[in-house]
């Protein structure tokens, strides 16, 4: 059995989250807060769901999950396995038109929030 020894000469690595506590929020964090507070984030998520269903993306992902489960055996697959295998394929297959529509909605939101 091997045990990991900590170095006596080196201090522990500081936790990245603790370093962020004293810093101002990033622009991305500010935008996310504004999206949540206004309810726009939920509206965007619902729009995304609708568009992905309309274009058949959701059915495609279900089919990929079923095929993977059949290949590996139902009792040999966990949700984590599916997420690990399917997520990259899912992200890569979102239609450009859906991405463009969401981006336009976010830009419109930011423009109206800035005025």
N, C-alpha and C positions, 0 to 999 in steps of 0.2 A: 504494500500500500504506500502511495506517495502522498505526502502532506505538503501543502503549499505554505512556505514560510514567508512571513512578512520581513521586509528589510528593516534592520535596526537603524541604518544610516539615512534612510529616505523617509520623509513624512508621507502620510497617506495622500493619495490623489484627491484634491477637493472635488466635491460633488458639483456637477455642472449646474444642477437646478439651484443650488444655494448661491452660486455665482450670479445667476440671473435675478435673484430676488431684489437686489439693490439697484438694478439697472432700470432705465425707463423702458416702457413697452416698445416693441418694434412696430413699424408701420403695419406689417401683416397682422400683428396682434390687435392693434387699434382697429383695423378694418374688420377683423373677425368679431370684436366686441360690438361694433356698430351694427354689423349684420345680424347678430343675435338679438341685441336690444330692440331693433326695429321690427323683428319678426321676418325680415327678408331672407334670412338663412333657411328658415323652415319652408318659405315659399319657393326658394330655389331648389331645395331638396325634393319638394313635391313635383316641381316642373321636371327635374331630372328623372324622377321615377316614371312619370307619364311618358316622357320622350323615349326612355329606354324600353318601355313596354311597347310603345307604338312601332318602333323600328325593329322589334324582334330580338333585341339584345338580351333581354331577360330570359326569353325562351332558349336562346343559344347557350347562355350560361347554365341553365338548368340541364340542358342536354349534355354539356361537358361534364357536369357533376355526376350525372347518371352514368355516363360512359366510364368515367374514372372509377366510380364505385363498383360497377360491374366488373371492370378489369381487375381491381384489387380484391374484390370480395367484400360484401356488405359489412361483415364483422371486422374487417381489417382496416377500415377507414374512419378517421375522426374528422370532426369539423375543422380542426386545425390543419389537417392534411389537405382538405379541400380548399381552404383559404390560401394555403401556401402554394398550391398548384394552380388554382383557377385565377387568383387575383391578377397576376401579370398578364394573363390572356385577356381578362376582362377589361383591364385598364387600356390595353393596346387596341381593343376592338370597339371602344366607344366611338360612334361616328363623328367625324369632324363637324358636321352640321350641328350636332347636339352641343359639342364643346363651344362652337362659335356662338350659338344662341345664349348659352349660360354666360360666356364672357361678355357678350353685349349687355345682358341684364345686369351683371356686376358693374360694368362701366357706367351704365345709366344710373345705378344706385349711387355710385361714388360721386358722379357729377351732381346729382340732386342733393347729396349729403354735404357736398363742399359749398353749395350756394347758400 
